[in-house]
Amino acid sequence: MAGGWSRDGAVQDQIDASVEDAVKRARARLATGRSRSECAECGEPIPEARRKAVPGVRLCVECQAEADSADAGGTRMNRRGSKDSQLR
């Protein structure tokens, strides 16, 4: 059901775009290539089990946790919203 000037399915299109953007950001953060034996941030050795579990790992668990918490503040708003939703 369309409301106002928006077309049918406009809200779902915005939701789909938000999910697609989040998936792209997550895939871009995935490590690739060979795993490091030492952390790129602190220089501590990275355990063998972590190197096998996460291909291309660059950070130890502690530094990765800090990096993940710093990234958690990303935008949650879809900036590709329709003009109709911006007028309300």
C-alpha positions as CSV (number, residue, x, y, z in Angstrom):
1,M,0.0,0.0,0.0
2,A,1.4,3.3,-1.0
3,G,1.1,6.3,1.2
4,G,1.3,9.9,0.0
5,W,3.4,10.2,-3.1
6,S,5.5,7.1,-2.5
7,R,5.1,4.2,-4.8
8,D,4.3,0.6,-3.7
9,G,7.4,-1.1,-2.4
10,A,9.4,2.1,-1.8
11,V,9.9,1.2,1.9
12,Q,11.1,-2.3,1.1
13,D,13.5,-0.8,-1.5
14,Q,15.0,1.4,1.2
15,I,15.4,-1.6,3.5
16,D,17.0,-3.7,0.8
17,A,19.4,-0.9,-0.1
18,S,20.4,-0.6,3.6
19,V,21.0,-4.3,3.9
20,E,23.0,-4.4,0.7
21,D,25.2,-1.5,1.9
22,A,25.9,-3.2,5.2
23,V,26.9,-6.5,3.4
24,K,29.2,-4.5,1.1
25,R,30.9,-2.8,4.1
26,A,31.3,-6.2,5.9
27,R,32.8,-7.9,2.8
28,A,35.2,-5.0,2.3
29,R,36.5,-5.5,5.9
30,L,37.3,-9.2,5.3
31,A,41.0,-10.0,5.3
32,T,42.5,-11.6,2.3
33,G,45.9,-13.0,1.5
34,R,48.3,-14.7,3.9
35,S,47.9,-14.4,7.6
36,R,50.5,-12.6,9.6
37,S,52.4,-14.3,12.4
38,E,52.6,-11.1,14.4
39,C,49.9,-8.4,15.1
40,A,50.2,-5.4,12.8
41,E,49.2,-3.1,15.7
42,C,51.0,-4.3,18.8
43,G,53.5,-6.9,17.5
44,E,52.3,-9.7,19.7
45,P,52.4,-13.2,18.1
46,I,49.1,-14.4,16.6
47,P,48.2,-17.9,17.7
48,E,48.3,-20.6,15.0
49,A,44.7,-21.5,15.6
50,R,43.6,-18.0,14.9
51,R,45.7,-17.9,11.7
52,K,44.0,-21.1,10.5
53,A,40.5,-20.0,11.5
54,V,40.7,-16.5,9.9
55,P,42.6,-16.5,6.6
56,G,44.4,-13.2,6.0
57,V,44.3,-12.2,9.7
58,R,46.4,-9.2,10.5
59,L,45.5,-8.4,14.1
60,C,45.5,-10.3,17.4
61,V,42.2,-10.9,19.2
62,E,42.6,-7.8,21.5
63,C,43.5,-5.4,18.7
64,Q,40.7,-6.8,16.5
65,A,38.2,-6.3,19.3
66,E,39.3,-2.6,19.6
67,A,39.1,-2.1,15.9
68,D,35.6,-3.7,15.8
69,S,34.3,-1.5,18.6
70,A,35.7,1.6,16.8
71,D,33.9,0.6,13.6
72,A,30.6,0.0,15.5
73,G,29.8,3.8,15.3
74,G,29.1,3.6,11.5
75,T,26.1,5.1,9.9
76,R,22.8,3.2,10.2
77,M,20.8,5.4,7.9
78,N,20.2,4.8,4.3
79,R,21.1,8.0,2.5
80,R,19.4,6.8,-0.7
81,G,15.9,7.5,0.7
82,S,13.2,8.8,-1.5
83,K,12.2,12.5,-1.5
84,D,8.8,11.5,-0.3
85,S,10.2,10.1,2.9
86,Q,12.3,13.3,3.4
87,L,9.3,15.5,3.1
88,R,7.4,13.9,5.9
